[in-house]
């Protein structure tokens, strides 16, 4: 059987480049703070913007994966899957996944200035599940650390999503291909 164009992951390299750039920028902020060029609090505030950019790019990667998978499925005459079905799909049957967390953190970055108080919605429910509260000082940093651990290499975010994409294609496309 021919490989469908949508199977190729054309989003991975640009996401990894952005993650590398953001990692380097955060490293420079830390160095500026270390030598007294800026204070640590300001460095962390600036780093939140780098984290936000990465999270929004990760969100776009996840949405693009949903579109790619559905194009492949439609080529087989299968019905498309809903975004949240895929975001919530996990082998461990956990209440929420890291993809949902990435989506929630990206939404927080994009919309937090609109919120006088945290609303009760899916974004804040997912974040609370992962321990990110309205009182969390640097929520994007805390959220990313809960996904990739203490590593400062944001390319690990891309790795998480690439693994998720592989799992989704395996389960929802390759496993249903006609023999």
Residue frames as a rotation matrix with the C-alpha (Angstrom) as fourth column:
UNK 1
0.580 0.815 0.000 0.00
0.815 -0.580 0.000 0.00
0.000 0.000 -1.000 0.00
UNK 2
-0.066 -0.568 0.820 1.21
0.508 -0.727 -0.462 3.51
0.859 0.387 0.336 -0.82
UNK 3
-0.500 -0.165 -0.850 2.18
0.835 -0.350 -0.424 5.84
-0.227 -0.922 0.312 1.96
UNK 4
0.557 0.738 0.381 -0.25
0.772 -0.629 0.090 8.73
0.306 0.244 -0.920 2.29
UNK 5
-0.130 -0.639 0.758 1.33
0.314 -0.752 -0.579 12.20
0.940 0.163 0.299 2.33
UNK 6
0.450 0.407 0.795 -0.36
-0.527 -0.597 0.605 13.01
0.720 -0.691 -0.054 5.64
UNK 7
0.868 -0.164 -0.469 1.59
0.415 0.758 0.503 10.26
0.273 -0.631 0.726 7.41
UNK 8
-0.117 -0.982 0.149 4.82
0.735 -0.187 -0.652 12.27
0.668 0.033 0.744 7.23
UNK 9
0.534 0.234 -0.812 5.50
0.796 -0.462 0.391 14.52
-0.283 -0.856 -0.433 10.21
UNK 10
0.058 -0.467 0.882 6.31
0.719 -0.594 -0.361 17.86
0.693 0.655 0.302 8.60
UNK 11
0.735 0.325 0.595 5.81
-0.111 -0.808 0.579 19.75
0.669 -0.492 -0.558 11.85
UNK 12
0.809 -0.385 -0.444 8.49
0.587 0.484 0.650 18.10
-0.035 -0.786 0.617 13.96
UNK 13
-0.144 -0.968 0.205 11.57
0.961 -0.186 -0.206 19.91
0.238 0.167 0.957 12.65
UNK 14
-0.170 0.075 0.983 10.13
0.089 -0.992 0.091 23.45
0.981 0.103 0.162 12.89
UNK 15
0.852 0.502 0.145 8.89
-0.120 -0.083 0.989 22.68
0.509 -0.861 -0.010 16.42
UNK 16
0.595 -0.705 -0.387 12.29
0.801 0.480 0.356 21.34
-0.065 -0.522 0.850 17.46
UNK 17
-0.310 -0.702 0.641 14.00
0.710 -0.619 -0.335 24.45
0.632 0.352 0.690 16.04
UNK 18
0.230 0.480 0.847 11.68
-0.241 -0.815 0.527 26.71
0.943 -0.325 -0.071 18.03
UNK 19
0.965 0.125 -0.230 12.25
0.166 0.388 0.907 24.63
0.202 -0.913 0.354 21.17
UNK 20
0.168 -0.980 -0.104 16.02
0.977 0.179 -0.116 24.90
0.132 -0.082 0.988 20.69
UNK 21
-0.306 -0.232 0.923 15.80
0.324 -0.937 -0.128 28.66
0.895 0.260 0.363 20.19
UNK 22
0.589 0.611 0.529 13.66
-0.320 -0.424 0.847 29.08
0.742 -0.668 -0.054 23.31
UNK 23
0.806 -0.377 -0.455 15.99
0.588 0.594 0.549 26.85
0.064 -0.710 0.701 25.35
UNK 24
-0.207 -0.944 0.257 18.94
0.901 -0.286 -0.327 29.01
0.382 0.164 0.909 24.28
UNK 25
-0.093 0.247 0.965 17.07
-0.031 -0.969 0.245 32.23
0.995 -0.007 0.098 25.06
UNK 26
0.891 0.450 0.067 16.15
-0.105 0.061 0.993 30.99
0.442 -0.891 0.102 28.55
UNK 27
0.461 -0.818 -0.345 19.76
0.886 0.444 0.132 29.96
0.045 -0.367 0.929 29.10
UNK 28
-0.394 -0.577 0.715 20.86
0.557 -0.769 -0.314 33.49
0.731 0.275 0.625 28.16
UNK 29
0.378 0.610 0.696 18.31
-0.278 -0.642 0.714 34.96
0.883 -0.464 -0.073 30.60
UNK 30
0.926 -0.076 -0.369 19.66
0.356 0.498 0.791 32.72
0.124 -0.864 0.488 33.36
UNK 31
-0.014 -1.000 0.025 23.22
0.977 -0.018 -0.214 33.84
0.215 0.021 0.976 32.56
UNK 32
-0.218 0.012 0.976 22.17
0.122 -0.992 0.040 37.51
0.968 0.128 0.214 32.58
UNK 33
0.783 0.559 0.272 20.61
-0.233 -0.142 0.962 36.93
0.576 -0.817 0.019 35.98
UNK 34
0.694 -0.573 -0.437 23.72
0.715 0.618 0.326 35.12
0.084 -0.539 0.838 37.23
UNK 35
-0.349 -0.917 0.195 26.03
0.895 -0.388 -0.220 38.00
0.277 0.098 0.956 36.31
UNK 36
-0.375 0.245 -0.894 23.66
0.614 -0.657 -0.437 40.69
-0.695 -0.713 0.096 37.59
UNK 37
-0.978 0.014 0.209 22.41
0.167 -0.549 0.819 41.99
0.127 0.836 0.535 34.25
UNK 38
-0.135 0.963 0.234 18.82
-0.553 -0.270 0.788 41.39
0.822 -0.023 0.569 35.37
UNK 39
-0.454 0.014 0.891 17.32
-0.857 0.266 -0.441 40.06
-0.243 -0.964 -0.108 38.55
UNK 40
-0.982 -0.018 0.188 16.11
0.002 0.995 0.102 36.46
-0.189 0.100 -0.977 38.83
UNK 41
-0.211 0.977 0.000 12.44
0.317 0.069 -0.946 37.39
-0.925 -0.200 -0.324 39.01
UNK 42
0.246 0.234 -0.941 12.64
-0.703 -0.625 -0.339 39.38
-0.667 0.745 0.011 35.78
UNK 43
-0.719 -0.566 -0.403 14.50
-0.692 0.527 0.494 36.52
-0.067 0.634 -0.771 34.11
UNK 44
-0.805 0.477 0.353 11.72
0.348 0.861 -0.370 34.11
-0.480 -0.175 -0.860 35.11
UNK 45
0.157 0.880 -0.448 9.05
-0.031 -0.449 -0.893 36.52
-0.987 0.154 -0.043 33.85
UNK 46
-0.014 -0.252 -0.968 10.82
-0.939 -0.328 0.099 36.76
-0.343 0.910 -0.232 30.49
UNK 47
-0.933 -0.357 0.051 11.26
-0.332 0.904 0.270 32.99
-0.142 0.235 -0.962 30.40
UNK 48
-0.300 0.902 0.310 7.48
0.190 0.375 -0.907 32.60
-0.935 -0.213 -0.284 30.75
UNK 49
0.402 0.424 -0.811 7.13
-0.662 -0.477 -0.578 34.27
-0.633 0.769 0.089 27.33
UNK 50
-0.512 -0.630 -0.584 9.59
-0.854 0.449 0.264 31.80
0.096 0.633 -0.768 25.82
UNK 51
-0.881 0.250 0.401 7.65
0.064 0.903 -0.424 28.96
-0.468 -0.348 -0.812 27.43
UNK 52
0.059 0.977 -0.205 4.41
-0.137 -0.196 -0.971 30.41
-0.989 0.086 0.123 26.10
UNK 53
0.090 -0.105 -0.990 5.75
-0.970 -0.236 -0.063 30.55
-0.228 0.966 -0.123 22.55
UNK 54
-0.874 -0.444 -0.198 6.82
-0.473 0.870 0.137 26.91
0.112 0.214 -0.970 22.77
UNK 55
-0.658 0.676 0.332 3.46
0.165 0.560 -0.812 25.85
-0.735 -0.480 -0.480 24.22
UNK 56
0.280 0.767 -0.578 1.49
-0.506 -0.393 -0.767 27.61
-0.816 0.507 0.278 21.48
UNK 57
-0.212 -0.433 -0.876 3.70
-0.968 0.217 0.127 25.95
0.135 0.875 -0.465 18.86
UNK 58
-0.979 -0.103 0.175 3.14
-0.146 0.957 -0.252 22.61
-0.142 -0.272 -0.952 20.60
UNK 59
-0.200 0.979 0.047 -0.60
-0.061 0.035 -0.998 23.27
-0.978 -0.203 0.052 20.55
UNK 60
0.290 0.250 -0.924 -0.42
-0.885 -0.298 -0.358 23.94
-0.365 0.921 0.135 16.80
UNK 61
-0.715 -0.593 -0.370 1.56
-0.677 0.719 0.156 20.69
0.173 0.362 -0.916 16.36
UNK 62
-0.801 0.451 0.393 -1.17
0.095 0.745 -0.660 18.74
-0.591 -0.491 -0.640 18.18
UNK 63
0.209 0.909 -0.360 -3.98
-0.319 -0.285 -0.904 20.34
-0.924 0.304 0.231 16.14
UNK 64
0.021 -0.299 -0.954 -2.02
-0.998 -0.066 -0.001 19.66
-0.063 0.952 -0.300 12.95
UNK 65
-0.929 -0.355 0.103 -1.57
-0.358 0.933 -0.018 16.03
-0.089 -0.053 -0.995 13.95
UNK 66
-0.295 0.910 0.293 -5.32
0.077 0.328 -0.942 15.69
-0.952 -0.255 -0.167 14.38
UNK 67
0.429 0.445 -0.786 -5.80
-0.677 -0.418 -0.606 17.12
-0.598 0.792 0.122 10.88
UNK 68
-0.423 -0.677 -0.602 -3.16
-0.900 0.388 0.196 14.82
0.101 0.626 -0.774 9.38
UNK 69
-0.904 0.080 0.421 -4.64
-0.078 0.935 -0.346 11.74
-0.421 -0.346 -0.839 11.01
UNK 70
0.031 0.999 0.031 -8.15
-0.024 0.032 -0.999 12.61
-0.999 0.030 0.025 9.90
UNK 71
0.227 -0.025 -0.974 -6.98
-0.939 -0.272 -0.211 13.16
-0.260 0.962 -0.085 6.29
UNK 72
-0.791 -0.561 -0.246 -5.38
-0.601 0.788 0.135 9.72
0.119 0.254 -0.960 6.35
UNK 73
-0.687 0.598 0.413 -8.50
0.124 0.657 -0.744 8.16
-0.716 -0.460 -0.525 7.85
UNK 74
0.267 0.827 -0.495 -10.75
-0.423 -0.361 -0.831 9.86
-0.866 0.431 0.254 5.30
UNK 75
-0.248 -0.432 -0.867 -8.57
-0.969 0.104 0.225 8.43
-0.007 0.896 -0.444 2.51
UNK 76
-0.994 -0.082 -0.071 -9.66
-0.077 0.995 -0.063 5.00
0.076 -0.057 -0.995 3.80
UNK 77
-0.293 0.956 -0.002 -13.32
-0.033 -0.008 0.999 6.02
0.955 0.293 0.034 4.01
UNK 78
-0.266 0.145 -0.953 -13.17
0.919 0.337 -0.205 6.24
0.291 -0.930 -0.223 7.82
UNK 79
0.720 0.609 0.332 -14.87
0.460 -0.778 0.428 8.98
0.519 -0.156 -0.840 9.75
UNK 80
-0.146 -0.790 0.595 -12.79
-0.096 -0.588 -0.803 11.77
0.985 -0.174 0.010 11.28
UNK 81
0.020 0.047 -0.999 -12.00
0.928 0.370 0.037 11.76
0.372 -0.928 -0.036 15.00
UNK 82
0.874 0.338 0.350 -12.61
0.177 -0.891 0.418 14.65
0.453 -0.303 -0.839 17.36
UNK 83
0.082 -0.893 0.443 -9.65
-0.322 -0.444 -0.836 16.62
0.943 -0.074 -0.324 18.66
UNK 84
0.054 -0.053 0.997 -10.46
-0.991 -0.125 0.047 15.95
0.122 -0.991 -0.060 22.31
UNK 85
0.966 0.242 0.086 -10.83
-0.247 0.967 0.054 12.22
-0.070 -0.074 0.995 21.66
UNK 86
0.558 -0.823 -0.107 -7.24
0.375 0.365 -0.852 12.18
0.740 0.436 0.512 20.45
UNK 87
-0.068 -0.583 0.809 -5.93
-0.557 -0.651 -0.516 14.57
0.828 -0.486 -0.281 23.11
UNK 88
0.285 0.298 0.911 -7.43
-0.955 0.169 0.244 12.32
-0.081 -0.939 0.333 25.82
UNK 89
0.879 0.062 -0.473 -6.30
-0.211 0.940 -0.269 9.06
0.428 0.336 0.839 24.26
UNK 90
-0.091 -0.932 0.351 -3.75
-0.948 -0.026 -0.316 7.34
0.304 -0.362 -0.881 26.49
UNK 91
-0.093 -0.044 -0.995 -2.77
-0.158 0.987 -0.029 3.81
0.983 0.155 -0.099 27.29
UNK 92
-0.901 -0.348 -0.259 -2.69
0.196 0.206 -0.959 4.40
0.387 -0.915 -0.118 31.05
UNK 93
0.006 0.999 -0.037 -6.36
0.686 0.022 0.727 5.50
0.727 -0.030 -0.686 31.27
UNK 94
-0.738 -0.304 -0.603 -5.41
0.647 -0.572 -0.504 8.62
-0.192 -0.762 0.619 33.20
UNK 95
0.251 0.900 -0.357 -8.04
0.706 -0.422 -0.568 11.34
-0.662 -0.110 -0.741 33.69
UNK 96
0.908 -0.032 -0.417 -5.90
-0.259 -0.827 -0.500 13.83
-0.329 0.562 -0.759 31.72
UNK 97
0.585 -0.713 0.386 -2.91
0.809 0.547 -0.215 13.55
-0.058 0.438 0.897 29.38
UNK 98
-0.268 -0.779 -0.568 0.16
0.558 -0.606 0.568 15.66
-0.786 -0.165 0.596 28.76
UNK 99
-0.726 0.073 0.683 -1.33
0.623 -0.351 0.699 16.71
0.291 0.934 0.210 25.43
UNK 100
0.432 0.899 0.067 -4.35
0.715 -0.387 0.583 18.09
0.550 -0.204 -0.810 27.28
UNK 101
0.450 -0.343 -0.824 -1.95
0.689 -0.454 0.565 19.79
-0.568 -0.823 0.032 29.67
UNK 102
-0.685 -0.708 0.173 0.01
0.627 -0.452 0.634 21.34
-0.371 0.543 0.754 26.80
UNK 103
-0.318 0.670 0.670 -3.25
0.663 -0.348 0.663 22.58
0.678 0.655 -0.334 25.28
UNK 104
0.672 0.606 -0.425 -4.38
0.713 -0.375 0.593 24.04
0.200 -0.701 -0.684 28.63
UNK 105
0.072 -0.736 -0.673 -1.04
0.672 -0.463 0.578 25.75
-0.737 -0.494 0.461 29.27
UNK 106
-0.781 -0.299 0.548 -1.05
0.622 -0.455 0.638 27.26
0.058 0.839 0.541 25.77
UNK 107
0.123 0.912 0.392 -4.58
0.650 -0.373 0.662 28.53
0.750 0.173 -0.638 26.38
UNK 108
0.581 0.003 -0.814 -3.49
0.751 -0.387 0.534 29.99
-0.314 -0.922 -0.228 29.72
UNK 109
-0.487 -0.852 -0.192 -0.65
0.658 -0.503 0.561 31.84
-0.574 0.147 0.805 28.02
UNK 110
-0.724 0.210 0.657 -2.96
0.539 -0.422 0.729 33.22
0.431 0.882 0.192 25.33
UNK 111
0.052 0.944 0.327 -5.90
0.330 -0.325 0.886 34.15
0.943 0.062 -0.328 27.58
UNK 112
-0.140 -0.083 -0.987 -4.70
0.972 0.179 -0.153 34.74
0.189 -0.980 0.056 31.15
UNK 113
-0.956 -0.256 -0.144 -4.67
0.280 -0.943 -0.181 38.52
-0.089 -0.213 0.973 30.78
UNK 114
-0.496 0.856 0.145 -8.37
-0.253 -0.302 0.919 38.36
0.831 0.419 0.366 29.94
UNK 115
0.186 0.563 -0.805 -9.18
0.566 0.609 0.556 36.64
0.803 -0.559 -0.205 33.25
UNK 116
0.171 -0.063 0.983 -9.78
-0.683 -0.727 0.072 38.74
0.710 -0.684 -0.167 36.34
UNK 117
-0.023 -0.141 0.990 -10.10
-0.799 0.598 0.067 35.46
-0.601 -0.789 -0.127 38.25
UNK 118
-0.941 -0.325 -0.099 -9.52
-0.322 0.763 0.560 31.96
-0.106 0.559 -0.822 36.97
UNK 119
-0.001 0.974 -0.228 -12.71
-0.979 0.046 0.199 30.73
0.204 0.224 0.953 35.36
UNK 120
-0.205 0.036 0.978 -14.03
-0.315 0.944 -0.101 27.24
-0.927 -0.329 -0.182 35.89
UNK 121
0.629 0.326 -0.706 -13.49
-0.766 0.108 -0.633 25.72
-0.130 0.939 0.318 32.47
UNK 122
0.970 -0.236 -0.050 -11.68
0.217 0.945 -0.246 22.81
0.106 0.228 0.968 30.84
UNK 123
0.281 -0.915 0.288 -8.38
-0.027 -0.307 -0.951 24.74
0.959 0.260 -0.111 30.71
UNK 124
-0.141 -0.352 0.925 -8.31
-0.877 -0.389 -0.282 25.39
0.460 -0.851 -0.254 34.45
UNK 125
0.805 0.426 0.414 -9.68
-0.566 0.759 0.320 21.91
-0.178 -0.492 0.852 35.32
UNK 126
0.795 -0.569 -0.209 -6.79
0.329 0.695 -0.639 20.27
0.509 0.439 0.740 33.46
UNK 127
-0.031 -0.867 0.498 -4.25
-0.230 -0.479 -0.847 22.61
0.973 -0.141 -0.184 35.02
UNK 128
0.234 0.172 0.957 -5.59
-0.964 -0.088 0.251 21.96
0.128 -0.981 0.145 38.52
UNK 129
0.990 0.132 -0.042 -5.31
-0.130 0.990 0.052 18.23
0.049 -0.046 0.998 37.88
UNK 130
0.443 -0.895 -0.048 -1.60
0.584 0.329 -0.742 18.72
0.680 0.300 0.669 37.19
UNK 131
0.217 -0.326 -0.920 -1.13
0.954 -0.131 0.271 20.97
-0.209 -0.936 0.283 40.24
UNK 132
-0.808 -0.400 0.432 -1.06
0.507 -0.847 0.163 24.32
0.301 0.351 0.887 38.43
UNK 133
0.086 0.834 -0.545 -3.18
0.972 -0.190 -0.139 26.72
-0.219 -0.518 -0.827 40.44
UNK 134
0.753 0.261 0.603 -4.07
0.424 -0.894 -0.142 30.38
0.502 0.363 -0.785 40.14
UNK 135
0.915 -0.398 0.067 -1.49
-0.293 -0.542 0.788 31.03
-0.278 -0.740 -0.613 42.87
UNK 136
0.496 -0.777 0.387 1.34
0.770 0.600 0.219 29.22
-0.402 0.190 0.896 41.01
UNK 137
0.251 -0.429 -0.868 4.01
0.017 -0.895 0.447 31.87
-0.968 -0.127 -0.217 40.52
UNK 138
-0.425 -0.404 -0.810 5.34
-0.822 -0.202 0.532 30.75
-0.379 0.892 -0.246 37.13
UNK 139
0.317 0.715 0.623 2.65
-0.459 0.690 -0.559 28.39
-0.830 -0.109 0.547 35.84
UNK 140
0.828 -0.031 -0.560 4.10
-0.530 0.283 -0.800 27.77
0.183 0.959 0.218 32.38
UNK 141
-0.236 -0.970 -0.050 7.48
-0.812 0.225 -0.539 26.82
0.534 -0.087 -0.841 33.80
UNK 142
-0.437 0.132 0.890 5.83
-0.714 0.550 -0.433 24.62
-0.547 -0.824 -0.146 36.43
UNK 143
0.633 0.767 0.111 3.63
-0.500 0.514 -0.697 22.95
-0.591 0.385 0.709 33.80
UNK 144
0.566 -0.506 -0.651 6.50
-0.628 0.246 -0.738 22.26
0.534 0.826 -0.179 31.45
UNK 145
-0.504 -0.793 0.341 8.57
-0.824 0.324 -0.466 20.83
0.260 -0.515 -0.817 34.30
UNK 146
-0.072 0.535 0.842 5.73
-0.626 0.633 -0.456 18.49
-0.777 -0.559 0.289 35.20
UNK 147
0.900 0.371 -0.231 5.84
-0.395 0.465 -0.792 17.20
-0.186 0.804 0.565 31.61
UNK 148
0.644 -0.703 -0.302 9.59
-0.113 0.303 -0.946 16.94
0.756 0.644 0.116 30.95
UNK 149
0.582 -0.445 -0.681 11.06
0.809 0.403 0.429 16.90
0.084 -0.800 0.594 34.45
UNK 150
0.598 -0.386 -0.703 13.93
0.255 -0.739 0.623 19.11
-0.760 -0.552 -0.343 35.50
UNK 151
-0.220 -0.671 0.708 15.56
0.927 0.082 0.365 19.16
-0.303 0.737 0.604 32.06
UNK 152
-0.096 0.132 -0.987 16.03
-0.026 -0.991 -0.130 22.64
-0.995 0.013 0.098 30.64
UNK 153
-0.953 -0.297 -0.063 15.94
-0.090 0.076 0.993 21.27
-0.291 0.952 -0.099 27.06
UNK 154
-0.197 0.963 -0.183 12.54
-0.591 -0.266 -0.761 22.21
-0.782 -0.042 0.622 25.66
UNK 155
-0.449 0.004 -0.894 13.03
-0.820 0.397 0.413 19.80
0.356 0.918 -0.175 22.75
UNK 156
-0.989 0.141 0.052 11.72
0.096 0.861 -0.500 17.22
-0.116 -0.489 -0.865 25.19
UNK 157
-0.221 0.950 -0.222 8.30
-0.374 -0.293 -0.880 18.83
-0.901 -0.111 0.420 24.63
UNK 158
0.008 0.158 -0.987 8.61
-1.000 0.030 -0.004 17.97
0.029 0.987 0.158 20.93
UNK 159
-0.844 -0.388 -0.371 9.60
-0.384 0.919 -0.088 14.41
0.375 0.068 -0.925 21.87
UNK 160
-0.707 0.666 0.237 6.47
-0.012 0.325 -0.946 14.04
-0.707 -0.672 -0.222 24.02
UNK 161
0.162 0.828 -0.537 4.30
-0.637 -0.328 -0.698 15.17
-0.754 0.455 0.474 21.12
UNK 162
-0.272 -0.328 -0.905 6.10
-0.921 0.362 0.146 13.04
0.280 0.873 -0.400 18.55
UNK 163
-0.995 -0.084 0.049 5.49
-0.096 0.918 -0.384 10.00
-0.012 -0.387 -0.922 20.76
UNK 164
-0.327 0.945 -0.006 1.84
-0.109 -0.044 -0.993 10.94
-0.939 -0.324 0.117 21.09
UNK 165
0.109 0.339 -0.934 1.54
-0.940 -0.270 -0.208 11.39
-0.322 0.901 0.289 17.31
UNK 166
-0.710 -0.441 -0.549 3.10
-0.604 0.783 0.153 7.97
0.363 0.440 -0.822 16.70
UNK 167
-0.891 0.401 0.214 0.68
0.121 0.663 -0.739 6.37
-0.438 -0.632 -0.639 19.17
UNK 168
-0.050 0.931 -0.363 -2.33
-0.414 -0.350 -0.840 8.06
-0.909 0.108 0.403 17.56
UNK 169
-0.016 -0.009 -1.000 -1.35
-0.998 0.059 0.015 7.01
0.059 0.998 -0.010 14.05
UNK 170
-0.919 -0.348 -0.185 -0.63
-0.334 0.937 -0.103 3.48
0.209 -0.033 -0.977 15.24
UNK 171
-0.752 0.641 0.155 -3.97
0.194 0.439 -0.877 3.09
-0.630 -0.629 -0.454 17.01
UNK 172
0.102 0.923 -0.371 -6.33
-0.069 -0.366 -0.928 5.03
-0.992 0.120 0.026 14.76
UNK 173
0.433 0.022 -0.901 -4.76
-0.860 -0.288 -0.421 4.51
-0.269 0.957 -0.106 11.32
UNK 174
-0.463 -0.719 -0.518 -2.15
-0.843 0.538 0.006 1.75
0.275 0.439 -0.855 10.91
UNK 175
-0.860 0.138 0.491 -4.10
-0.179 0.820 -0.543 -0.75
-0.478 -0.555 -0.681 13.03
UNK 176
0.137 0.981 0.137 -7.18
-0.037 0.143 -0.989 -0.26
-0.990 0.130 0.055 10.81
UNK 177
-0.288 -0.294 -0.911 -5.44
-0.898 -0.248 0.363 -0.35
-0.332 0.923 -0.193 7.41
UNK 178
0.828 0.560 -0.002 -6.84
-0.513 0.757 -0.405 -3.03
-0.225 0.337 0.914 5.13
UNK 179
0.081 -0.817 0.570 -4.47
-0.198 0.548 0.813 -5.97
-0.977 -0.179 -0.118 4.70
